[in-house]
Amino acid sequence: MKLSLNSQIFLGALLGVLLGLGFARLGPASDITRNGTYVCGLLGELFIDVLKMVLVPLVFTSIACGVANLRQHEQMH
């Protein structure tokens, strides 16, 4: 069963809200809340780090291709 991107985003947001409500109901002193917050923070930092790792080469490659296309366009005229 393959879900559309919209459905995946909606389910992720719903899961986040339910997790947040569950942690709030347990209270900040709960071991489950502390461990869950730690794991969510770890996963969030990992996601951001991977995003940064992919973004820098992507931007560099896009700029390099744009400059190459400009030079190629100048040679045609």
N, CA, C and O atoms as a Tripos MOL2 file, in Angstrom:
@<TRIPOS>MOLECULE
protein
  308   307    77     0     0
PROTEIN
NO_CHARGES

@<TRIPOS>ATOM
      1 N           0.8430   -1.1790    0.0000 N.3       1 MET1
      2 CA          0.0000    0.0000    0.0000 C.3       1 MET1
      3 C           0.8890    1.2430    0.0000 C.2       1 MET1
      4 O           1.5660    1.5300    0.9870 O.2       1 MET1
      5 N           0.8810    1.9640   -1.0920 N.am      2 LYS2
      6 CA          1.6980    3.1690   -1.2100 C.3       2 LYS2
      7 C           0.8210    4.3900   -0.9690 C.2       2 LYS2
      8 O          -0.2010    4.5880   -1.6280 O.2       2 LYS2
      9 N           1.2480    5.2050   -0.0060 N.am      3 LEU3
     10 CA          0.5100    6.4250    0.3130 C.3       3 LEU3
     11 C           1.0650    7.5920   -0.4900 C.2       3 LEU3
     12 O           2.2590    7.6440   -0.7840 O.2       3 LEU3
     13 N           0.2030    8.5120   -0.8350 N.am      4 SER4
     14 CA          0.6480    9.7150   -1.5320 C.3       4 SER4
     15 C           1.4610   10.5770   -0.5720 C.2       4 SER4
     16 O           1.4010   10.3970    0.6440 O.2       4 SER4
     17 N           2.2160   11.5110   -1.1300 N.am      5 LEU5
     18 CA          3.0460   12.3930   -0.3130 C.3       5 LEU5
     19 C           2.1860   13.2030    0.6540 C.2       5 LEU5
     20 O           2.5690   13.4050    1.8060 O.2       5 LEU5
     21 N           1.0300   13.6670    0.1920 N.am      6 ASN6
     22 CA          0.1210   14.4220    1.0670 C.3       6 ASN6
     23 C          -0.3140   13.5840    2.2630 C.2       6 ASN6
     24 O          -0.3620   14.0770    3.3900 O.2       6 ASN6
     25 N          -0.6310   12.3220    2.0150 N.am      7 SER7
     26 CA         -1.0470   11.4360    3.1010 C.3       7 SER7
     27 C           0.0950   11.1880    4.0750 C.2       7 SER7
     28 O          -0.1200   11.1570    5.2870 O.2       7 SER7
     29 N           1.3040   11.0110    3.5580 N.am      8 GLN8
     30 CA          2.4630   10.7920    4.4230 C.3       8 GLN8
     31 C           2.7230   12.0070    5.3080 C.2       8 GLN8
     32 O           3.0080   11.8610    6.4960 O.2       8 GLN8
     33 N           2.6260   13.1990    4.7350 N.am      9 ILE9
     34 CA          2.8340   14.4300    5.5080 C.3       9 ILE9
     35 C           1.7540   14.5670    6.5760 C.2       9 ILE9
     36 O           2.0480   14.9020    7.7240 O.2       9 ILE9
     37 N           0.5100   14.3080    6.1970 N.am     10 PHE10
     38 CA         -0.5920   14.4000    7.1550 C.3      10 PHE10
     39 C          -0.4160   13.3980    8.2930 C.2      10 PHE10
     40 O          -0.6140   13.7460    9.4570 O.2      10 PHE10
     41 N          -0.0470   12.1630    7.9720 N.am     11 LEU11
     42 CA          0.1530   11.1510    9.0080 C.3      11 LEU11
     43 C           1.3220   11.5110    9.9220 C.2      11 LEU11
     44 O           1.2560   11.2870   11.1310 O.2      11 LEU11
     45 N           2.3890   12.0650    9.3520 N.am     12 GLY12
     46 CA          3.5230   12.4960   10.1660 C.3      12 GLY12
     47 C           3.1440   13.6130   11.1190 C.2      12 GLY12
     48 O           3.5440   13.6030   12.2830 O.2      12 GLY12
     49 N           2.3760   14.5720   10.6320 N.am     13 ALA13
     50 CA          1.9250   15.6770   11.4880 C.3      13 ALA13
     51 C           0.9870   15.1630   12.5780 C.2      13 ALA13
     52 O           1.0850   15.5760   13.7330 O.2      13 ALA13
     53 N           0.0900   14.2730   12.2120 N.am     14 LEU14
     54 CA         -0.8380   13.6900   13.1830 C.3      14 LEU14
     55 C          -0.0840   12.8960   14.2480 C.2      14 LEU14
     56 O          -0.4050   12.9880   15.4330 O.2      14 LEU14
     57 N           0.9050   12.1250   13.8380 N.am     15 LEU15
     58 CA          1.7170   11.3660   14.7880 C.3      15 LEU15
     59 C           2.4590   12.3030   15.7370 C.2      15 LEU15
     60 O           2.5540   12.0270   16.9330 O.2      15 LEU15
     61 N           2.9820   13.4050   15.2120 N.am     16 GLY16
     62 CA          3.6720   14.3820   16.0510 C.3      16 GLY16
     63 C           2.7520   15.0140   17.0770 C.2      16 GLY16
     64 O           3.1360   15.1940   18.2330 O.2      16 GLY16
     65 N           1.5370   15.3540   16.6590 N.am     17 VAL17
     66 CA          0.5670   15.9500   17.5870 C.3      17 VAL17
     67 C           0.1830   14.9420   18.6680 C.2      17 VAL17
     68 O           0.1280   15.2850   19.8490 O.2      17 VAL17
     69 N          -0.0810   13.7090   18.2660 N.am     18 LEU18
     70 CA         -0.4550   12.6850   19.2420 C.3      18 LEU18
     71 C           0.6850   12.3970   20.2180 C.2      18 LEU18
     72 O           0.4500   12.2160   21.4120 O.2      18 LEU18
     73 N           1.9020   12.3550   19.7180 N.am     19 LEU19
     74 CA          3.0660   12.1410   20.5770 C.3      19 LEU19
     75 C           3.2180   13.2890   21.5630 C.2      19 LEU19
     76 O           3.4770   13.0660   22.7460 O.2      19 LEU19
     77 N           3.0600   14.5100   21.0810 N.am     20 GLY20
     78 CA          3.1510   15.6790   21.9500 C.3      20 GLY20
     79 C           2.0740   15.6880   23.0170 C.2      20 GLY20
     80 O           2.3480   15.9990   24.1760 O.2      20 GLY20
     81 N           0.8500   15.3500   22.6340 N.am     21 LEU21
     82 CA         -0.2370   15.2850   23.6180 C.3      21 LEU21
     83 C           0.0070   14.1830   24.6430 C.2      21 LEU21
     84 O          -0.2810   14.3460   25.8290 O.2      21 LEU21
     85 N           0.5430   13.0610   24.1710 N.am     22 GLY22
     86 CA          0.8550   11.9660   25.0930 C.3      22 GLY22
     87 C           1.9340   12.3550   26.0890 C.2      22 GLY22
     88 O           1.8200   12.0630   27.2790 O.2      22 GLY22
     89 N           2.9820   13.0160   25.6060 N.am     23 PHE23
     90 CA          4.0510   13.4720   26.5010 C.3      23 PHE23
     91 C           3.5190   14.5090   27.4890 C.2      23 PHE23
     92 O           3.8910   14.4940   28.6630 O.2      23 PHE23
     93 N           2.6590   15.4000   27.0240 N.am     24 ALA24
     94 CA          2.1000   16.4310   27.9020 C.3      24 ALA24
     95 C           1.2210   15.8010   28.9830 C.2      24 ALA24
     96 O           1.2160   16.2460   30.1310 O.2      24 ALA24
     97 N           0.4920   14.7800   28.6090 N.am     25 ARG25
     98 CA         -0.3920   14.1180   29.5800 C.3      25 ARG25
     99 C           0.4100   13.3640   30.6410 C.2      25 ARG25
    100 O           0.0100   13.3140   31.8040 O.2      25 ARG25
    101 N           1.5430   12.7760   30.2410 N.am     26 LEU26
    102 CA          2.3770   12.0420   31.1990 C.3      26 LEU26
    103 C           3.1090   12.9780   32.1540 C.2      26 LEU26
    104 O           3.3990   12.6140   33.2930 O.2      26 LEU26
    105 N           3.4010   14.1750   31.6850 N.am     27 GLY27
    106 CA          4.1080   15.1440   32.5220 C.3      27 GLY27
    107 C           5.6050   15.1310   32.2360 C.2      27 GLY27
    108 O           6.1460   14.1250   31.7760 O.2      27 GLY27
    109 N           6.2720   16.2500   32.5090 N.am     28 PRO28
    110 CA          7.6960   16.3670   32.1830 C.3      28 PRO28
    111 C           8.6060   15.5050   33.0530 C.2      28 PRO28
    112 O           9.7480   15.2490   32.6710 O.2      28 PRO28
    113 N           8.1310   15.0520   34.2120 N.am     29 ALA29
    114 CA          8.9750   14.2610   35.1120 C.3      29 ALA29
    115 C           8.9690   12.7720   34.7630 C.2      29 ALA29
    116 O           9.7440   12.0020   35.3300 O.2      29 ALA29
    117 N           8.1210   12.3710   33.8530 N.am     30 SER30
    118 CA          8.0020   10.9610   33.4890 C.3      30 SER30
    119 C           9.2400   10.4890   32.7240 C.2      30 SER30
    120 O           9.7870   11.2180   31.8960 O.2      30 SER30
    121 N           9.6670    9.2680   33.0120 N.am     31 ASP31
    122 CA         10.8060    8.6910   32.2860 C.3      31 ASP31
    123 C          10.4850    8.5270   30.8010 C.2      31 ASP31
    124 O          11.3450    8.7350   29.9460 O.2      31 ASP31
    125 N           9.2530    8.1560   30.5070 N.am     32 ILE32
    126 CA          8.8500    7.9880   29.1100 C.3      32 ILE32
    127 C           8.9560    9.3190   28.3720 C.2      32 ILE32
    128 O           9.4290    9.3650   27.2370 O.2      32 ILE32
    129 N           8.5220   10.3880   29.0060 N.am     33 THR33
    130 CA          8.5930   11.7120   28.3840 C.3      33 THR33
    131 C          10.0400   12.1310   28.1650 C.2      33 THR33
    132 O          10.3900   12.6310   27.0960 O.2      33 THR33
    133 N          10.8840   11.9300   29.1760 N.am     34 ARG34
    134 CA         12.2990   12.3170   29.0320 C.3      34 ARG34
    135 C          12.9850   11.5000   27.9430 C.2      34 ARG34
    136 O          13.7070   12.0530   27.1130 O.2      34 ARG34
    137 N          12.7620   10.1840   27.9410 N.am     35 ASN35
    138 CA         13.3800    9.3390   26.9170 C.3      35 ASN35
    139 C          12.8150    9.6440   25.5310 C.2      35 ASN35
    140 O          13.5590    9.6940   24.5510 O.2      35 ASN35
    141 N          11.5100    9.8470   25.4490 N.am     36 GLY36
    142 CA         10.8880   10.1770   24.1660 C.3      36 GLY36
    143 C          11.3740   11.5050   23.6240 C.2      36 GLY36
    144 O          11.6230   11.6400   22.4260 O.2      36 GLY36
    145 N          11.5120   12.4880   24.5040 N.am     37 THR37
    146 CA         12.0200   13.7980   24.0910 C.3      37 THR37
    147 C          13.4600   13.6890   23.6110 C.2      37 THR37
    148 O          13.8480   14.3270   22.6320 O.2      37 THR37
    149 N          14.2510   12.8750   24.3090 N.am     38 TYR38
    150 CA         15.6470   12.6720   23.9070 C.3      38 TYR38
    151 C          15.7250   12.0230   22.5250 C.2      38 TYR38
    152 O          16.4890   12.4700   21.6690 O.2      38 TYR38
    153 N          14.9380   10.9740   22.3090 N.am     39 VAL39
    154 CA         14.9600   10.2710   21.0210 C.3      39 VAL39
    155 C          14.4620   11.1840   19.9020 C.2      39 VAL39
    156 O          15.0560   11.2180   18.8230 O.2      39 VAL39
    157 N          13.3820   11.9200   20.1470 N.am     40 CYS40
    158 CA         12.8580   12.8410   19.1280 C.3      40 CYS40
    159 C          13.8750   13.9270   18.8030 C.2      40 CYS40
    160 O          14.0440   14.2930   17.6400 O.2      40 CYS40
    161 N          14.5560   14.4470   19.8280 N.am     41 GLY41
    162 CA         15.5940   15.4540   19.6050 C.3      41 GLY41
    163 C          16.7530   14.8960   18.8060 C.2      41 GLY41
    164 O          17.2850   15.5660   17.9200 O.2      41 GLY41
    165 N          17.1480   13.6650   19.1190 N.am     42 LEU42
    166 CA         18.2420   13.0190   18.3980 C.3      42 LEU42
    167 C          17.8820   12.8130   16.9280 C.2      42 LEU42
    168 O          18.6830   13.0980   16.0370 O.2      42 LEU42
    169 N          16.6730   12.3170   16.6850 N.am     43 LEU43
    170 CA         16.2240   12.1120   15.3020 C.3      43 LEU43
    171 C          16.0990   13.4410   14.5540 C.2      43 LEU43
    172 O          16.4330   13.5240   13.3720 O.2      43 LEU43
    173 N          15.6220   14.4680   15.2370 N.am     44 GLY44
    174 CA         15.5020   15.7870   14.6100 C.3      44 GLY44
    175 C          16.8530   16.3550   14.2290 C.2      44 GLY44
    176 O          17.0160   16.8910   13.1320 O.2      44 GLY44
    177 N          17.8380   16.2420   15.1330 N.am     45 GLU45
    178 CA         19.1850   16.7300   14.8260 C.3      45 GLU45
    179 C          19.8070   15.9370   13.6870 C.2      45 GLU45
    180 O          20.4760   16.5070   12.8240 O.2      45 GLU45
    181 N          19.5920   14.6230   13.6780 N.am     46 LEU46
    182 CA         20.1080   13.7830   12.5950 C.3      46 LEU46
    183 C          19.5060   14.2100   11.2590 C.2      46 LEU46
    184 O          20.2160   14.3120   10.2580 O.2      46 LEU46
    185 N          18.2090   14.4580   11.2450 N.am     47 PHE47
    186 CA         17.5300   14.8880   10.0210 C.3      47 PHE47
    187 C          18.0920   16.2170    9.5160 C.2      47 PHE47
    188 O          18.3580   16.3650    8.3230 O.2      47 PHE47
    189 N          18.2720   17.1760   10.4100 N.am     48 ILE48
    190 CA         18.8020   18.4850   10.0230 C.3      48 ILE48
    191 C          20.2320   18.3550    9.5160 C.2      48 ILE48
    192 O          20.5950   19.0040    8.5350 O.2      48 ILE48
    193 N          21.0530   17.5280   10.1670 N.am     49 ASP49
    194 CA         22.4350   17.3330    9.7270 C.3      49 ASP49
    195 C          22.4970   16.6930    8.3400 C.2      49 ASP49
    196 O          23.3170   17.0880    7.5100 O.2      49 ASP49
    197 N          21.6330   15.7080    8.0880 N.am     50 VAL50
    198 CA         21.5940   15.0780    6.7650 C.3      50 VAL50
    199 C          21.1320   16.0850    5.7190 C.2      50 VAL50
    200 O          21.6540   16.1050    4.6040 O.2      50 VAL50
    201 N          20.1610   16.9170    6.0670 N.am     51 LEU51
    202 CA         19.6830   17.9540    5.1570 C.3      51 LEU51
    203 C          20.8060   18.9180    4.7940 C.2      51 LEU51
    204 O          20.9680   19.2710    3.6260 O.2      51 LEU51
    205 N          21.5810   19.3440    5.7890 N.am     52 LYS52
    206 CA         22.7160   20.2360    5.5330 C.3      52 LYS52
    207 C          23.7540   19.5540    4.6570 C.2      52 LYS52
    208 O          24.3250   20.1790    3.7630 O.2      52 LYS52
    209 N          24.0000   18.2660    4.9130 N.am     53 MET53
    210 CA         25.0000   17.5250    4.1590 C.3      53 MET53
    211 C          24.6060   17.4160    2.6790 C.2      53 MET53
    212 O          25.4750   17.4410    1.8080 O.2      53 MET53
    213 N          23.3330   17.2980    2.3940 N.am     54 VAL54
    214 CA         22.8530   17.1830    1.0190 C.3      54 VAL54
    215 C          22.7300   18.5520    0.3620 C.2      54 VAL54
    216 O          22.9850   18.6920   -0.8350 O.2      54 VAL54
    217 N          22.3440   19.5540    1.1290 N.am     55 LEU55
    218 CA         22.0460   20.8710    0.5790 C.3      55 LEU55
    219 C          23.2740   21.5850    0.0250 C.2      55 LEU55
    220 O          23.1990   22.1950   -1.0420 O.2      55 LEU55
    221 N          24.3950   21.5230    0.7240 N.am     56 VAL56
    222 CA         25.5940   22.2540    0.2940 C.3      56 VAL56
    223 C          26.0770   21.7770   -1.0810 C.2      56 VAL56
    224 O          26.2820   22.6150   -1.9580 O.2      56 VAL56
    225 N          26.2690   20.4640   -1.3110 N.am     57 PRO57
    226 CA         26.6800   20.0410   -2.6590 C.3      57 PRO57
    227 C          25.6390   20.3550   -3.7280 C.2      57 PRO57
    228 O          25.9870   20.6530   -4.8710 O.2      57 PRO57
    229 N          24.3700   20.2890   -3.3590 N.am     58 LEU58
    230 CA         23.3090   20.5840   -4.3210 C.3      58 LEU58
    231 C          23.3600   22.0390   -4.7680 C.2      58 LEU58
    232 O          23.2390   22.3220   -5.9600 O.2      58 LEU58
    233 N          23.5370   22.9600   -3.8340 N.am     59 VAL59
    234 CA         23.6290   24.3810   -4.1720 C.3      59 VAL59
    235 C          24.8850   24.6420   -4.9940 C.2      59 VAL59
    236 O          24.8300   25.3650   -5.9880 O.2      59 VAL59
    237 N          26.0170   24.0630   -4.5930 N.am     60 PHE60
    238 CA         27.2590   24.2550   -5.3370 C.3      60 PHE60
    239 C          27.1180   23.7510   -6.7720 C.2      60 PHE60
    240 O          27.5240   24.4320   -7.7140 O.2      60 PHE60
    241 N          26.5460   22.5640   -6.9380 N.am     61 THR61
    242 CA         26.3630   22.0020   -8.2740 C.3      61 THR61
    243 C          25.4210   22.8610   -9.1060 C.2      61 THR61
    244 O          25.6650   23.0640  -10.2950 O.2      61 THR61
    245 N          24.3660   23.3620   -8.5110 N.am     62 SER62
    246 CA         23.4220   24.2180   -9.2370 C.3      62 SER62
    247 C          24.0920   25.5010   -9.7120 C.2      62 SER62
    248 O          23.8810   25.9320  -10.8460 O.2      62 SER62
    249 N          24.9000   26.1120   -8.8450 N.am     63 ILE63
    250 CA         25.6060   27.3400   -9.2310 C.3      63 ILE63
    251 C          26.6150   27.0470  -10.3290 C.2      63 ILE63
    252 O          26.7210   27.8070  -11.2900 O.2      63 ILE63
    253 N          27.3630   25.9430  -10.1960 N.am     64 ALA64
    254 CA         28.3620   25.5880  -11.2090 C.3      64 ALA64
    255 C          27.7000   25.3240  -12.5580 C.2      64 ALA64
    256 O          28.2140   25.7580  -13.5890 O.2      64 ALA64
    257 N          26.5850   24.6300  -12.5680 N.am     65 CYS65
    258 CA         25.8700   24.3690  -13.8290 C.3      65 CYS65
    259 C          25.3190   25.6600  -14.4240 C.2      65 CYS65
    260 O          25.3420   25.8460  -15.6400 O.2      65 CYS65
    261 N          24.8280   26.5470  -13.5720 N.am     66 GLY66
    262 CA         24.3270   27.8340  -14.0610 C.3      66 GLY66
    263 C          25.4160   28.6610  -14.7000 C.2      66 GLY66
    264 O          25.2000   29.2610  -15.7530 O.2      66 GLY66
    265 N          26.5950   28.7060  -14.0790 N.am     67 VAL67
    266 CA         27.7280   29.4470  -14.6470 C.3      67 VAL67
    267 C          28.1680   28.8120  -15.9550 C.2      67 VAL67
    268 O          28.4670   29.5240  -16.9140 O.2      67 VAL67
    269 N          28.2140   27.4860  -16.0130 N.am     68 ALA68
    270 CA         28.6080   26.7990  -17.2460 C.3      68 ALA68
    271 C          27.6200   27.0950  -18.3670 C.2      68 ALA68
    272 O          28.0270   27.2940  -19.5110 O.2      68 ALA68
    273 N          26.3350   27.1260  -18.0550 N.am     69 ASN69
    274 CA         25.3310   27.4360  -19.0750 C.3      69 ASN69
    275 C          25.4440   28.8790  -19.5450 C.2      69 ASN69
    276 O          25.2280   29.1590  -20.7250 O.2      69 ASN69
    277 N          25.7830   29.8090  -18.6380 N.am     70 LEU70
    278 CA         25.9660   31.2020  -19.0370 C.3      70 LEU70
    279 C          27.1450   31.3390  -19.9890 C.2      70 LEU70
    280 O          27.0640   32.0450  -20.9940 O.2      70 LEU70
    281 N          28.2360   30.6630  -19.6680 N.am     71 ARG71
    282 CA         29.4130   30.7250  -20.5460 C.3      71 ARG71
    283 C          29.1070   30.1220  -21.9070 C.2      71 ARG71
    284 O          29.5290   30.6530  -22.9340 O.2      71 ARG71
    285 N          28.3780   29.0190  -21.9160 N.am     72 GLN72
    286 CA         28.0220   28.3730  -23.1720 C.3      72 GLN72
    287 C          27.0990   29.2820  -23.9860 C.2      72 GLN72
    288 O          27.2070   29.3380  -25.2110 O.2      72 GLN72
    289 N          26.2130   29.9790  -23.3250 N.am     73 HIS73
    290 CA         25.2900   30.8870  -23.9970 C.3      73 HIS73
    291 C          26.0490   32.0810  -24.5860 C.2      73 HIS73
    292 O          25.7210   32.5450  -25.6770 O.2      73 HIS73
    293 N          27.0650   32.5800  -23.8650 N.am     74 GLU74
    294 CA         27.8690   33.7030  -24.3630 C.3      74 GLU74
    295 C          28.6580   33.3090  -25.6030 C.2      74 GLU74
    296 O          28.8340   34.1280  -26.5050 O.2      74 GLU74
    297 N          29.1340   32.0770  -25.6650 N.am     75 GLN75
    298 CA         29.9140   31.6240  -26.8110 C.3      75 GLN75
    299 C          29.0520   31.4980  -28.0560 C.2      75 GLN75
    300 O          29.5660   31.6070  -29.1690 O.2      75 GLN75
    301 N          27.7660   31.2720  -27.8970 N.am     76 MET76
    302 CA         26.8670   31.1460  -29.0430 C.3      76 MET76
    303 C          26.6140   32.5010  -29.6950 C.2      76 MET76
    304 O          26.3670   32.5700  -30.9000 O.2      76 MET76
    305 N          26.6720   33.5740  -28.9200 N.am     77 HIS77
    306 CA         26.3690   34.9020  -29.4600 C.3      77 HIS77
    307 C          27.6070   35.5660  -29.8770 C.2      77 HIS77
    308 O          27.5670   36.6970  -30.3600 O.2      77 HIS77
@<TRIPOS>BOND
     1     1     2 1
     2     2     3 1
     3     3     4 2
     4     3     5 am
     5     5     6 1
     6     6     7 1
     7     7     8 2
     8     7     9 am
     9     9    10 1
    10    10    11 1
    11    11    12 2
    12    11    13 am
    13    13    14 1
    14    14    15 1
    15    15    16 2
    16    15    17 am
    17    17    18 1
    18    18    19 1
    19    19    20 2
    20    19    21 am
    21    21    22 1
    22    22    23 1
    23    23    24 2
    24    23    25 am
    25    25    26 1
    26    26    27 1
    27    27    28 2
    28    27    29 am
    29    29    30 1
    30    30    31 1
    31    31    32 2
    32    31    33 am
    33    33    34 1
    34    34    35 1
    35    35    36 2
    36    35    37 am
    37    37    38 1
    38    38    39 1
    39    39    40 2
    40    39    41 am
    41    41    42 1
    42    42    43 1
    43    43    44 2
    44    43    45 am
    45    45    46 1
    46    46    47 1
    47    47    48 2
    48    47    49 am
    49    49    50 1
    50    50    51 1
    51    51    52 2
    52    51    53 am
    53    53    54 1
    54    54    55 1
    55    55    56 2
    56    55    57 am
    57    57    58 1
    58    58    59 1
    59    59    60 2
    60    59    61 am
    61    61    62 1
    62    62    63 1
    63    63    64 2
    64    63    65 am
    65    65    66 1
    66    66    67 1
    67    67    68 2
    68    67    69 am
    69    69    70 1
    70    70    71 1
    71    71    72 2
    72    71    73 am
    73    73    74 1
    74    74    75 1
    75    75    76 2
    76    75    77 am
    77    77    78 1
    78    78    79 1
    79    79    80 2
    80    79    81 am
    81    81    82 1
    82    82    83 1
    83    83    84 2
    84    83    85 am
    85    85    86 1
    86    86    87 1
    87    87    88 2
    88    87    89 am
    89    89    90 1
    90    90    91 1
    91    91    92 2
    92    91    93 am
    93    93    94 1
    94    94    95 1
    95    95    96 2
    96    95    97 am
    97    97    98 1
    98    98    99 1
    99    99   100 2
   100    99   101 am
   101   101   102 1
   102   102   103 1
   103   103   104 2
   104   103   105 am
   105   105   106 1
   106   106   107 1
   107   107   108 2
   108   107   109 am
   109   109   110 1
   110   110   111 1
   111   111   112 2
   112   111   113 am
   113   113   114 1
   114   114   115 1
   115   115   116 2
   116   115   117 am
   117   117   118 1
   118   118   119 1
   119   119   120 2
   120   119   121 am
   121   121   122 1
   122   122   123 1
   123   123   124 2
   124   123   125 am
   125   125   126 1
   126   126   127 1
   127   127   128 2
   128   127   129 am
   129   129   130 1
   130   130   131 1
   131   131   132 2
   132   131   133 am
   133   133   134 1
   134   134   135 1
   135   135   136 2
   136   135   137 am
   137   137   138 1
   138   138   139 1
   139   139   140 2
   140   139   141 am
   141   141   142 1
   142   142   143 1
   143   143   144 2
   144   143   145 am
   145   145   146 1
   146   146   147 1
   147   147   148 2
   148   147   149 am
   149   149   150 1
   150   150   151 1
   151   151   152 2
   152   151   153 am
   153   153   154 1
   154   154   155 1
   155   155   156 2
   156   155   157 am
   157   157   158 1
   158   158   159 1
   159   159   160 2
   160   159   161 am
   161   161   162 1
   162   162   163 1
   163   163   164 2
   164   163   165 am
   165   165   166 1
   166   166   167 1
   167   167   168 2
   168   167   169 am
   169   169   170 1
   170   170   171 1
   171   171   172 2
   172   171   173 am
   173   173   174 1
   174   174   175 1
   175   175   176 2
   176   175   177 am
   177   177   178 1
   178   178   179 1
   179   179   180 2
   180   179   181 am
   181   181   182 1
   182   182   183 1
   183   183   184 2
   184   183   185 am
   185   185   186 1
   186   186   187 1
   187   187   188 2
   188   187   189 am
   189   189   190 1
   190   190   191 1
   191   191   192 2
   192   191   193 am
   193   193   194 1
   194   194   195 1
   195   195   196 2
   196   195   197 am
   197   197   198 1
   198   198   199 1
   199   199   200 2
   200   199   201 am
   201   201   202 1
   202   202   203 1
   203   203   204 2
   204   203   205 am
   205   205   206 1
   206   206   207 1
   207   207   208 2
   208   207   209 am
   209   209   210 1
   210   210   211 1
   211   211   212 2
   212   211   213 am
   213   213   214 1
   214   214   215 1
   215   215   216 2
   216   215   217 am
   217   217   218 1
   218   218   219 1
   219   219   220 2
   220   219   221 am
   221   221   222 1
   222   222   223 1
   223   223   224 2
   224   223   225 am
   225   225   226 1
   226   226   227 1
   227   227   228 2
   228   227   229 am
   229   229   230 1
   230   230   231 1
   231   231   232 2
   232   231   233 am
   233   233   234 1
   234   234   235 1
   235   235   236 2
   236   235   237 am
   237   237   238 1
   238   238   239 1
   239   239   240 2
   240   239   241 am
   241   241   242 1
   242   242   243 1
   243   243   244 2
   244   243   245 am
   245   245   246 1
   246   246   247 1
   247   247   248 2
   248   247   249 am
   249   249   250 1
   250   250   251 1
   251   251   252 2
   252   251   253 am
   253   253   254 1
   254   254   255 1
   255   255   256 2
   256   255   257 am
   257   257   258 1
   258   258   259 1
   259   259   260 2
   260   259   261 am
   261   261   262 1
   262   262   263 1
   263   263   264 2
   264   263   265 am
   265   265   266 1
   266   266   267 1
   267   267   268 2
   268   267   269 am
   269   269   270 1
   270   270   271 1
   271   271   272 2
   272   271   273 am
   273   273   274 1
   274   274   275 1
   275   275   276 2
   276   275   277 am
   277   277   278 1
   278   278   279 1
   279   279   280 2
   280   279   281 am
   281   281   282 1
   282   282   283 1
   283   283   284 2
   284   283   285 am
   285   285   286 1
   286   286   287 1
   287   287   288 2
   288   287   289 am
   289   289   290 1
   290   290   291 1
   291   291   292 2
   292   291   293 am
   293   293   294 1
   294   294   295 1
   295   295   296 2
   296   295   297 am
   297   297   298 1
   298   298   299 1
   299   299   300 2
   300   299   301 am
   301   301   302 1
   302   302   303 1
   303   303   304 2
   304   303   305 am
   305   305   306 1
   306   306   307 1
   307   307   308 2
@<TRIPOS>SUBSTRUCTURE
     1 MET1         2 RESIDUE 1 A MET
     2 LYS2         6 RESIDUE 1 A LYS
     3 LEU3        10 RESIDUE 1 A LEU
     4 SER4        14 RESIDUE 1 A SER
     5 LEU5        18 RESIDUE 1 A LEU
     6 ASN6        22 RESIDUE 1 A ASN
     7 SER7        26 RESIDUE 1 A SER
     8 GLN8        30 RESIDUE 1 A GLN
     9 ILE9        34 RESIDUE 1 A ILE
    10 PHE10       38 RESIDUE 1 A PHE
    11 LEU11       42 RESIDUE 1 A LEU
    12 GLY12       46 RESIDUE 1 A GLY
    13 ALA13       50 RESIDUE 1 A ALA
    14 LEU14       54 RESIDUE 1 A LEU
    15 LEU15       58 RESIDUE 1 A LEU
    16 GLY16       62 RESIDUE 1 A GLY
    17 VAL17       66 RESIDUE 1 A VAL
    18 LEU18       70 RESIDUE 1 A LEU
    19 LEU19       74 RESIDUE 1 A LEU
    20 GLY20       78 RESIDUE 1 A GLY
    21 LEU21       82 RESIDUE 1 A LEU
    22 GLY22       86 RESIDUE 1 A GLY
    23 PHE23       90 RESIDUE 1 A PHE
    24 ALA24       94 RESIDUE 1 A ALA
    25 ARG25       98 RESIDUE 1 A ARG
    26 LEU26      102 RESIDUE 1 A LEU
    27 GLY27      106 RESIDUE 1 A GLY
    28 PRO28      110 RESIDUE 1 A PRO
    29 ALA29      114 RESIDUE 1 A ALA
    30 SER30      118 RESIDUE 1 A SER
    31 ASP31      122 RESIDUE 1 A ASP
    32 ILE32      126 RESIDUE 1 A ILE
    33 THR33      130 RESIDUE 1 A THR
    34 ARG34      134 RESIDUE 1 A ARG
    35 ASN35      138 RESIDUE 1 A ASN
    36 GLY36      142 RESIDUE 1 A GLY
    37 THR37      146 RESIDUE 1 A THR
    38 TYR38      150 RESIDUE 1 A TYR
    39 VAL39      154 RESIDUE 1 A VAL
    40 CYS40      158 RESIDUE 1 A CYS
    41 GLY41      162 RESIDUE 1 A GLY
    42 LEU42      166 RESIDUE 1 A LEU
    43 LEU43      170 RESIDUE 1 A LEU
    44 GLY44      174 RESIDUE 1 A GLY
    45 GLU45      178 RESIDUE 1 A GLU
    46 LEU46      182 RESIDUE 1 A LEU
    47 PHE47      186 RESIDUE 1 A PHE
    48 ILE48      190 RESIDUE 1 A ILE
    49 ASP49      194 RESIDUE 1 A ASP
    50 VAL50      198 RESIDUE 1 A VAL
    51 LEU51      202 RESIDUE 1 A LEU
    52 LYS52      206 RESIDUE 1 A LYS
    53 MET53      210 RESIDUE 1 A MET
    54 VAL54      214 RESIDUE 1 A VAL
    55 LEU55      218 RESIDUE 1 A LEU
    56 VAL56      222 RESIDUE 1 A VAL
    57 PRO57      226 RESIDUE 1 A PRO
    58 LEU58      230 RESIDUE 1 A LEU
    59 VAL59      234 RESIDUE 1 A VAL
    60 PHE60      238 RESIDUE 1 A PHE
    61 THR61      242 RESIDUE 1 A THR
    62 SER62      246 RESIDUE 1 A SER
    63 ILE63      250 RESIDUE 1 A ILE
    64 ALA64      254 RESIDUE 1 A ALA
    65 CYS65      258 RESIDUE 1 A CYS
    66 GLY66      262 RESIDUE 1 A GLY
    67 VAL67      266 RESIDUE 1 A VAL
    68 ALA68      270 RESIDUE 1 A ALA
    69 ASN69      274 RESIDUE 1 A ASN
    70 LEU70      278 RESIDUE 1 A LEU
    71 ARG71      282 RESIDUE 1 A ARG
    72 GLN72      286 RESIDUE 1 A GLN
    73 HIS73      290 RESIDUE 1 A HIS
    74 GLU74      294 RESIDUE 1 A GLU
    75 GLN75      298 RESIDUE 1 A GLN
    76 MET76      302 RESIDUE 1 A MET
    77 HIS77      306 RESIDUE 1 A HIS
